[in-house]
Amino acid sequence: MNMQPKHPYIVGISGASGVIISKKIVDSLLAKELEVVTVFSNASKLVWDQELSTSYQTDILEWSEYPNYTNYAVGDLTAPIASGSYHTNGMIIVPCSMNSVASLGNGITNNLLLRSADVCLKEKRPLTIIPRETPLHAIHLSNLTKLATMGATIMPTDPPFYLGLQTTAEIVDYFVAKVLIQLGIETELPEKFRYLGK
Ligand SMILES: Cc1cc2nc3c(=O)[nH]c(=O)nc-3n(C[C@H](O)[C@H](O)[C@H](O)COP(=O)(O)O)c2cc1C
């Protein structure tokens, strides 16, 4: 029997467009009975309420029904994920605003989302960044390059035009599957996503 402790995946949600992807990633990790910790930046709460039909508070409440789910306030720098001694499976920042990219690329860690991502970098744990901005100027690109150089995986949300997907929901499902595969999480794929996982 595998007695390995279950370490959490941290999902950091910052204030950029695309929070439908954050919601689907948390739903998918919880459905797989994986441990999940979320941290919402203050700006992400505005975006959540603008882009989704449910409020972030309602979603946190629903996820809290799962025993494998925890949310920490972004100001709670005493949370375990702020410490390198607390083991995690790494972190996904989805979506990642250019503000958070800039902070992380320059070692600024003045909230729990940034601190826990910085911990992943210093402890060499996986950090997947899903940036959302267009167009990107040279400072955005330079900060993303710094993070990539430090080992973070940068995954823009580019749609797979070659698959002929028809709806936003299909594109989100595809992207979430791609992120889960990138994290090494076993993921069943419908035939329409045939190029993934091969
Ligand atoms: C509705 C809305 C959408 C936004 N979309 C983006 C975006 O796609 N990318 C981005 O970098 N910033 C976006 N912003 C601006 C960020 O929220 C802002 O820079 C904020 O300071 C980010 O803080 P955070 O990194 O702590 O979440 C958006 C703001 C709002 C209110």
Ligand as a Chemical Component Dictionary entry (heavy atoms), coordinates in Angstrom:
data_LIG
# 
_chem_comp.id                   LIG 
_chem_comp.type                 NON-POLYMER 
_chem_comp.pdbx_formal_charge   0 
_chem_comp.three_letter_code    LIG 
# 
loop_
_chem_comp_atom.comp_id 
_chem_comp_atom.atom_id 
_chem_comp_atom.alt_atom_id 
_chem_comp_atom.type_symbol 
_chem_comp_atom.charge 
_chem_comp_atom.model_Cartn_x 
_chem_comp_atom.model_Cartn_y 
_chem_comp_atom.model_Cartn_z 
_chem_comp_atom.pdbx_ordinal 
LIG C1  C1  C 0 -11.734 42.680 -15.475 1  
LIG C2  C2  C 0 -10.241 42.799 -15.449 2  
LIG C3  C3  C 0 -9.493  42.113 -16.372 3  
LIG C4  C4  C 0 -8.097  42.190 -16.361 4  
LIG N1  N1  N 0 -7.395  41.465 -17.273 5  
LIG C5  C5  C 0 -6.037  41.457 -17.222 6  
LIG C6  C6  C 0 -5.295  40.609 -18.102 7  
LIG O1  O1  O 0 -5.845  39.848 -18.902 8  
LIG N2  N2  N 0 -3.949  40.591 -17.956 9  
LIG C7  C7  C 0 -3.288  41.364 -17.040 10 
LIG O2  O2  O 0 -2.065  41.284 -16.975 11 
LIG N3  N3  N 0 -3.975  42.205 -16.207 12 
LIG C8  C8  C 0 -5.325  42.265 -16.275 13 
LIG N4  N4  N 0 -6.036  43.078 -15.421 14 
LIG C9  C9  C 0 -5.298  44.011 -14.549 15 
LIG C10 C10 C 0 -4.812  43.339 -13.268 16 
LIG O3  O3  O 0 -5.916  42.830 -12.552 17 
LIG C11 C11 C 0 -4.043  44.351 -12.417 18 
LIG O4  O4  O 0 -2.815  44.665 -13.035 19 
LIG C12 C12 C 0 -3.816  43.877 -11.000 20 
LIG O5  O5  O 0 -2.970  44.799 -10.323 21 
LIG C13 C13 C 0 -3.218  42.500 -10.937 22 
LIG O6  O6  O 0 -2.965  42.166 -9.588  23 
LIG P1  P1  P 0 -2.558  40.665 -9.164  24 
LIG O7  O7  O 0 -1.357  40.313 -9.987  25 
LIG O8  O8  O 0 -2.248  40.788 -7.716  26 
LIG O9  O9  O 0 -3.725  39.807 -9.437  27 
LIG C14 C14 C 0 -7.435  43.017 -15.414 28 
LIG C15 C15 C 0 -8.207  43.705 -14.473 29 
LIG C16 C16 C 0 -9.584  43.599 -14.475 30 
LIG C17 C17 C 0 -10.382 44.345 -13.433 31 
# 
loop_
_chem_comp_bond.comp_id 
_chem_comp_bond.atom_id_1 
_chem_comp_bond.atom_id_2 
_chem_comp_bond.value_order 
_chem_comp_bond.pdbx_ordinal 
LIG C1  C2  SING 1  
LIG C2  C3  SING 2  
LIG C2  C16 DOUB 3  
LIG C3  C4  DOUB 4  
LIG C4  N1  SING 5  
LIG C4  C14 SING 6  
LIG N1  C5  DOUB 7  
LIG C5  C6  SING 8  
LIG C5  C8  SING 9  
LIG C6  O1  DOUB 10 
LIG C6  N2  SING 11 
LIG N2  C7  SING 12 
LIG C7  O2  DOUB 13 
LIG C7  N3  SING 14 
LIG N3  C8  DOUB 15 
LIG C8  N4  SING 16 
LIG N4  C9  SING 17 
LIG N4  C14 SING 18 
LIG C9  C10 SING 19 
LIG C10 O3  SING 20 
LIG C10 C11 SING 21 
LIG C11 O4  SING 22 
LIG C11 C12 SING 23 
LIG C12 O5  SING 24 
LIG C12 C13 SING 25 
LIG C13 O6  SING 26 
LIG O6  P1  SING 27 
LIG P1  O7  DOUB 28 
LIG P1  O8  SING 29 
LIG P1  O9  SING 30 
LIG C14 C15 DOUB 31 
LIG C15 C16 SING 32 
LIG C16 C17 SING 33 
# 
